Amino acid sequence: MHPILASRARLILYLVAWTPLAAGLAAGLVLAGGFQWPGAVAIAAPAALVYAFVCLAPWYLCRAVPIAAANIARLLFTWLAASLVSSFIWLLAIELGVVALASASPGADVRLGRGVAAVVLAMGVLLFLLAAALHYLGLAIERSREAETRALELRVLAREAELRALRRQIDPHFLFNSLNSISALTAADPAGARHMCLLLSEFLRLSLKLGARERITLGEEVALVERFLGIEQVRFADRLRAIVTLEPGAERCAVPPLLLQPIVENAVRHGVAELVEGGTIEVRAARHGDRLAIRVENPCDADRRGRAGAGVGLANVRSRLATAFGADAHVDAAEHGGVFRVDVTLPAGECGEDAAPAAGKGAS
């Protein structure tokens, strides 16, 4: 169906646009044809209405004979023939109006002269060709919008595929480190190794559930981090302590799933694990207007050598945030006086789903 016919508002606006043409035709009949204004209006209004609908036909012809696919000869023949046929229909509508007016006014000399008929015929051809040009323009704009929509859909699909790939990268990385931890406990603390296996199983179940979603609340993400720290505390005991602080409003902010887990994992593996006395990992989050700020701090050995492979977690976080938010998200990491700090800032949108129980303030 023609887009104008599909909307009542568009149809009304389209017919209103033909009012000046109907008025011009009536004026022409008065000036050149010798008609009186009432009779000229009675002829011009119905004829303009008929031709308004006739001039919608180019929409179908434009789709059947696209400029890019048709040769010039076919294009010229098609539109010349269509415009002549349409113009004759308009002339016929005017002639019928003249006949009706003559029948209603016996004895009146009501005729459409040849000169007026020729002018009407030429106007009809020009109006039809103008309608064709406008329809070609409209179809070109429509195809351009469709191409932009398809390109946007492809970019979204590519982004989603990249996010899925980055998310899948986390699982084997974490699992490898966790299995190493269990292996280290097997000889020294078999009961602790069994307990850690149970905690790991529960953590993986929850991480798979949350990881299947596009966004989770920060409260859910922090609850997952606390489960991970619970697993590591089986191995490190009193050497590993954790403080988690969520300021009001931060817990409902939406974040990509498993965003903090690689950062906290690095804090354990490359911070607390390298210190004989262990240390405290601090996670703090606050919402500042439309921004969410998250900070993870851990003690580290200032004299340690370069971290082999330590950049995998941070690189993953940076890539995921860049893919999801572009330049609106930032990850900054730096060491100051034996403390390694990671600051994450991103837009503070909210999830529609209810949050899991948030981490308690000052949990350890």
Buried (B, 14 or more C-beta within 10 A) or exposed (E): EBEBEEEEEEBEEBBEEBEEBBBEBBBBBBEBBBBBEEBBBBBBBBBBBBBBBBBBBBBEBBEEBEEEEBEEEEBEEBBEEBBBEBBBBBBEBBBBBBBBBBEEEEEEEBBBEEEBBEBBBEBBBEBBBEBBEBBBEBBBEEEEEEEEEEEEEEEEEEEEEBBEEBBEBBBEBBEEBBEEBBEEBEEEBEEBBBBBBEBBEEBBEBBEEBBEEEBBBBBBBBBBBBBBBBBBBBBBEEBBBBBBBBEEBBBBBBBBBBBBBBBBBBBBBBBBBBBEEBBBBBBBBBBEEEBBBBBBBBBBBEEEEEBEEBEBBBBBBBBBBBBBBEEEBBBEBEEEEEBBBBBBBBBBEBBEEEBBEBBEEEBE
